Amino acid sequence: MTITAQETTAASTETVDAVVVGAGFSGLYTLRRLRELGLSASCFEAGDDVGGTWYWNRYPGARSDSDSTVYSFSDYFNPELLAEWRWSERYPSQPEIQRYLAWVAEREDLRKYITFGTRVISARFDRDAGRWTIRTDSGRTVSARYFIPAVGVLSTPNMPSFPGLDEFQGQWYHTARMPEEDFDFTGKRVAVIGNGATAVQIIPVVARTAARVYEFSRNPYHCVPGRNHELDAEDWKTIESSHPEIFETARANFGGFPYPDFAGIGAEMSPEQRREVLEGLWGKGGLTLAFSGFADVLVDREVNEFVVDFLREKIADVVRDPALAERLSPTSPFVSKRPPIEHGYYAAFNRDNVAIADMKENPVARVTANAIHLADGTEYEVDVILFATGFDAFTGALYAMNIHDADGVLLQDRWANGPATYLGMTVPGFPNMFLHYCGPQNPAILTNGPTLIEQQGKWIGDFLAHMESSGHRVVDTAQDAADGFVEMHNTISNMTVIPDTASWWTGTNVDGKPSGLLSWCGGFPEYRRICDEAVADYAGFRFG
């Protein structure tokens, strides 16, 4: 059967082998793999085009924090594509990434399998039929053997509840839902709520034309310099001659980036040696400080504090006002949040039109027609509010689809005390469901996206090939396999500095969400090894 084949029953239920949800990197990879397997599929995408997070996140300054050399599909996907696409910069911008994914969809002829502007509103597994029934907000019902959510880990915006926001007479947007047309900030007073990666990218861009920019901030992040630059013909000559090596380097790196492995154990180095390592990585820019620095930075608090002190010094070197530099300096452990790549963020605070509104001890009390009021009575008159307040990570998009097991129990009810998966890709009691780059306990937060997406996509594709060749109709995950994986995940997590910090990594940014690290933090190579081991004998799965 080809991927285009669809049948319609008398009850107007379409029948395919697989339903894929989402048309970003992971959805496109999955569709191509299904085609290779000769399986039919329907893909539903809420946006009006491919791109996933890069369709929705079109705020000013949006760009990847991964080097463009690995922020693309590799030779694992289609080697021919590598010779046909050239990125313009070290870190590709949102418009360029969107163009790339649109080009891939066209080049691979994948659009015809995707229904845009459509959301899945329910999915339920039928034990007797061994199939999933998926319903959409457009009224379509599809029956599929395999259900593959590929909705990403950051796709459901998190909006704070600010009293009076409905009274605001200016314009306000969550940064993941900005208007498609270019927004003109010239002469406007702009409030940016938040200080994570999105705010770090927005502020230096908006500050160029806005009359005033206020960053409403609680706990500053550990920003590192990007050292972005255009890629010229000579750069590409070098890149294209070593594409396979670049990707292999990334797959061997703790975070899946094209960087050398860790420089060593920080605890075994002198302060001078540590300083030399950090200065070298600071000069290179990017996430090298996190993934090519000290192998013990996540577990040795003294080493971690050494890195934090180094970052505080660097901030003070850029921000001229000492009090402001102190306010912008992080106090939480390094890599307890993903360090934003900054392209002029700290320097922007040397401008007369950029200021901080400190929400840590003085939260927002309410919004009025033209201002934001803090608890102590301080008032900021603004024309535009940009909510850079992040996402309901990992679980938000999954819960929105109302996924039921065979007994009708919702996934969110099964996970009432916290999510539990096997390998971040399967869930006991939800047969034939594979979570591609969206399952809790996968290493997305600490990994280059495409590196992980291709590893998981290949694993899922190979698993389906095994199902087809072996004649298995249904597969479920053994509860003890998931329990063992979650226990391992928690053990590793508790060895690190990450649980000490309240953030979206641990779910504390969403009211009522169970607290706990949502991402595997044991490194990409170890995660890949565990995934490979799991399918060496399929001991953690039950076939029927």
N, C-alpha and C positions, 0 to 999 in steps of 0.2 A: 504493500500500500504506500502511496506517495503522501507527502505532507499536505498536498492540496485536497486530498480526498476527504469529503465530509458526507455523512448520511443524515437524513432527516426522518425521524419516526413519525407515526401517525399523530402522535401527541406534540409534534413540532419541537421535539428535543433533538438537537444536533448531536451526532456521535463522532468523536475523534479519539485518537489514542492518548493525546495529552493536551491539557490546558496549561498555558503559561500566562502568568500575570506580571506585566511590566515589560517595557521595551527599552530599557537602558542597556548598559554593557552586558549584564547577566542575562537579560531576556533575549538579546540578540545572539549571544553565544549559545544559549539553550536551543533556540529555534534552528540554528545551523546544525547543531549536533543531532537533533531529532530528525532533520532531513537526511543526514548521513545514515541514520539507522533505519530509514524508510518508514518512519512513524508519522502519522498525520497529527496536526496540531492546530489549535486556535490560540491566539495571543490577544489578551485584552490590556489596553493601556489607557489610563485615565487622561493623559495629556493628548494634545492634538498632533503630536509628532513623536518620533523616537527621541531618546536622550535620557530618560529617567531623571535623576537628580539634576542633570545639566539642562533639561527642558524647563524645570521649575525654578531653579536658582539662577535667575538672570539679573541679580542685583549689581550695582556698580562695583567694578573691581573683581568680580567673581573669577577665580581661576583655580586650577589644580594645585595641590601642594606636593604632587609627585612630579618627578622629571618626565618630560614628554617622551623621552626615549622608551619608557616603560608604561606610559599612560596610554596604552593602545593595545590592540590585540597582537599577539606574538606569532611566531612561526607555528605554535600549537594550533592556531585558528586557521590561518591561511598565509603561508609564506609570501605569496604573490602581493599581498596588500602592503607588506613592509617596503617593497620597492616602489610603491605607487603613491605613498603619502609622506609629505615632509611637514613637520611642525615648524612654526615660525619662531618659537621662543622656548627657553628652557622649561618654563611652566606655562602650559597652554591656558588661554582664557576661555571663559564659558562660551562665547560665540564660536571659537575655533573648535572646541570639543563637540559642540552641537553639530557643526558642519561635518566633523569627522564621522560621528555616529550616523548621521543622515547619509553620508557617502557610503559607509559600510553597508547600511541597509539596502541602498540602491545597488551597490556592487555585488552583493550576495543575493539580491532579489528576495528580500525578506519582508518587504512591506505588505505584500499580498496576503500574508498570514496574520496581519495585525489589524485589530479593530480599535481605532482611536476614539477618544472621548467617551470611554466606557469603563465603568467600575464594577468589580465583582462585589455583590452584596450578600451572597451566601454560598457556602460550599459544604456538602455533606457526603460522607462515605456510606454507601449501601453495602452492607456486609454480604448479603445474599447475591447481589449482582457483581460484587467485586469491582465497583466503579464509583467514581465521584460524580455528583450532580452539582453543577455550578450555575448560578443565576447571576444576571447582570442588571444594572439599573436601566438598561434599555429594553428589558423584557425577554432577553434571550436566555434559553436554558440549554446547557451543553452537558452531555454525558461523556466522561473520559476515564480511561484506566489510570492515568497518571495525572496528578495535580502538582504543578511546580510553581509556587510563588517565587517571583524574582523581583521583589518590590524594593530591594535595598534596605539598608539599616537606618537611613535618614530620609524619610519621605512623608512623614506625618508631622506638620508644623505644631510646635508647642506655643500656645498663646497665653500670656499671663492675664489674670483678671484684674484689670485696672478700673476701679469705680469711675464712672463718668465718661468712659471712652466713647460711648454712643452720643455724647454731647459735643464732642470735638468737631469743630467746623473746618479744620484743615484736612489734609490727606494723610491716611495712615495705611501701612501695608506690613504684613509679615514678609521678610526678605525672600522667603521661598514662594511668594505669590505676588511678585512685583508685576506691573503691567508690561506687556510685550514691547510696546513702543518705548523709545528712549525717554527717560524722565529728566526734565530740566530742573536742576536745583539752584540755578542762578538767583542770587539775592534772597534765598529762602533761609529761614531758621530751622535747622534740622536736629531732631532728637534721634539718637541711635541707642536703642535699649539693648544692652548686652555688651560683652567684651570678649567674646570668643572669636573664632577664625573669621566668621562673616563680618563682624564689626571691624576687625583688624584690616580686612580688605576694603571695606566701604569707606572708612573715615578719610584716608588720604586722598581718595578720588573725589568724594563729595566736597571736601574742604577746599578744593581748587576753585570752586565757583559759588559755594554757599556763603551767605552772609555770616552765618554762625553755625557751628556744629557742637552739640553737647553729647558726650558719651555718658550714658547712665550706666554706671559700673558697680559691680560688687567685688568679685575676686579676680584680679588680673591673671592672665595666662602667661605662660613662658614662651614669648615670641622669639623666633630665630630668623636671621636674615635670609632672604631668598637668593640673593645674587643673581637675579633674573637677567637674561640677556638674549638678544636675537641670535638665532642659529643661521650661520652663513653657509656658503657652499663648502668651505673647508671643514666646518663642523660636520656637515652631512656626509662628506667623503669619509671621515673617520667613523661616524656612526654606522653608516651602511656597510662598511667593511667588517664591522664587529657586532652586528645585530644579535646573532646567536649567543655570543659571549656575554653581551649586556643582559640578556634575559636570564641566562644561567646564573650570572652573578646575583641578580635580583632574587631568584628562587632559592639561593643559598643564604641570603641575608635574613637576619632575624625579622625584619619588617617587610621583606619582599621588595626592597629598593635596590637600585643599581649601585650600591655602595660596598666598599670592602667590609669584611667582618669586623667585629669589635677590635679596638686597639689593644685591649687587655683588661685585666682585673684592676679596677681603680684602687682597691684596698692594698694592692701590692706595689703601688707606685708612690714615689715621693710627691710632695706638693708641686715641685718644679716639673716633674714628668707629667703630672696631670694637667698642669697649666699648658705645657707644650702641646699636648694632645688637643685640648679644648681650643687653643688659639688656631691650630691648624684646621680644625673642623669649622670653626667660626668663619675663617676665610673662605672655605669652600661653599658654605651656605647650605640651605636646605635642611632636611631632617637627619643629616649626618651626625649631629650632636646626640641624637637619640639612638641611632641604629649603627653607628660606627665608632662610638665613643667607648664607654666603660661597660663591660658585660655585666657588672654587678650594680648598675645605676638604679635598677628597680628594687633591689633587695638590700642594699647596704645604705643605711640612712646617712651615714657620715659622708660617703662618696656622693650621694644625691645632694646633700646640702652644699658640698663643694661646688657642684655644677650650678646650683641656684645662686650662690654667692657670685660666681663668675658672670651669670646672666645679669644680676643686679648691677654689677660694675659696668657692664656694657650698656645698659639702659642709662645709667648716670652719665656715661660718656656722650650720649646723644641728646638727652633731654636737658635743656639748660637750667630749668627751674628745679632746684634740688628737692623741694617739697613735692612737686609734680612727679619727678622721677621716682621718688619713694612711693607715691600712690600708685604708679604704674608697675612697680616691682612685685613679682610674684612671691607669695609666702607658702603656697602649697608645694608638695614635692614635685620635682621634675618628672615629666612623662606620666603624672597621675591624670593628666589631660593631654590630648594630642596637641603638641606645640604648634600654634599657628605660624605660617610662613609670613613674614612681614615685608612689605614693599613700600617703606616710607611711613609706616604707622607711628613709630616713636618720633620721627622728625616732624610729623604733622602737629604734635603738641607744642612745637616751638612757634607755631603760627598764632597770631593774635586772635584768629576766629575759631580756635578749637579749645574746648575746655572739658573738664570732667565734672559730672554730677555724681557725687558719691552716694550710692544707695546701700552700702554695707550696713551702716548704722543709722541711716536716714532714708527709709524706703519711700516709694511713691505712695502718696495718700489718695490722690484722685487726679483725674483729668477734667479740665473744664473746656470751654469753647475754644480757647486759644492758648492754653498753657498746661504744663505738668506741675503739680504741687507735691512737694516732699513733706514728710511727716513733721518737720520742724517749721513748716510754713514757707520755706524757700520756694520761689515761683520761677519757672522757666517758660517764657513765651516762645512758642514754636509754631511753624507753619506745616511741618511734615514730621510724622513719627514713623520710624523704621524699626520694627520689632525683629531684632537679630537674636531671638530667644531660643533658637534651636528646634529640636524635634523630640517627639515621643519615640526614642530610638528603639530599634529592633522590633518591639512588640506592637507599636501603634498601628502600622499598616496591616499587620497580620490580623489584629483584632477587628479592624474595620471591615474585614471581609466576612466576618461571622462564620468562621470555620468550625464545623461540627464533626465529632467522631461518629462512629456507627451507632452509638446509643443516643445521639442527639445532644451530647454535652459540648458546649462551646470550648474552644481552645483557651480562652481567657479564664474560664472557670476551672479548667484542668490545671491552669498555671496560676491559680489564685494566690498561692504562697511563693510564687516566683517561677520563671520559666525553666524548663528542663528538657534538653534535647540530647540526642546522640550525635556527636561530631558537629553540632550546629546545623545539621542537615535533615535529620529525621526525628520523629516524635512518636513514642509508644502510644498505641491506640488510634493512630491516624495513618492507616496503611496506604502505601503507594503515594505518599506525599513527600516531596523532596524540596527542602528550603534552599534556594540558591542565593547566596550572599545576603540573606535576610534573617537567618536563624540565630537566636541567642546562643551564646557560647562559641560562635565562630570568631576568628581573629580579625574581623574587619577593622576594628578601631585602631589596631596597631599594625596594619598591613597595607601596602599599596593595593588599591582596589583591583585593577586588572590582573595582578599576579594571583590573588586569591580567587577571583572570579573564574579564571581559566583552570586553576587546580580543582575547584569545586565542580565546575562545569564538566571537566573531563571525568571526574569521579562519578558524578550522577549519570553521565552518558554511558560510561562503562558498566555501571550498575544496571541500567535499563537494557543494555546489550546482553548482559548475563541473564536477566529475566526472560528476554525474548528467546535466546538460544536454548535456555533450560526448560522452557515451557511453563514457567511459573506465572500464575495469574495474579497473585497477591503477595506482598511482603509487608510484614510489620516488624517493628523494632522491639527486641526483648527489653522488658523493664529493667532487668539487672544490668544490661549493657549501658542504658542511659544513666542509671544511678551511678555506675562506676565512673562514667565519663564526667558527670557533673561533680562527683566527689573529687576527682583529679583536678578538674577546673577550679574548684573552690580551694583546694589545698595549695595549688600554685598561686592563686590570687592572694591568699592570706599570707604568703611569704613576701609579698611585694608592698610597696608604699601606696599602691593605688586605692585600696579601700579607705584610706585615711581622708580622702578628699571627696566632698559632695559634688557631684557633677552628673551630666547626662550619661556618663559611662556607667554609673551605678544606679541610675533611674531616679535620683533624688530631685531632679528638675521637674518632675511631673507629680502633682498631688495624688496621693493614694497608691502610687506605684511601689511594689515591693523593692526594697533596697538590696542591691547585690551587683557585683561586676557582671556586665552583660557580654563581655568579649573575652575570648581566650587570650591569655597574656603570656603563654609559654613559648611564643615565637613561631613563625611560619614554618621553618623546616621541621620542627618537632610535630606541629599539627599535621603537616603533610605525611609524616612517617606514621602517625597514629591512624590517619585515614586509610593509608595503604594497607596497614596491618589489619584493619577491620574487614577488608574484603579479601584478605588472603584465604580465609576459610569461612567467612560470613557467619561466624559464631554468634554475633550479636543480633542476628535477624532470624525471623520465622517466616518461612515460605509456605504458601498454600495454593 
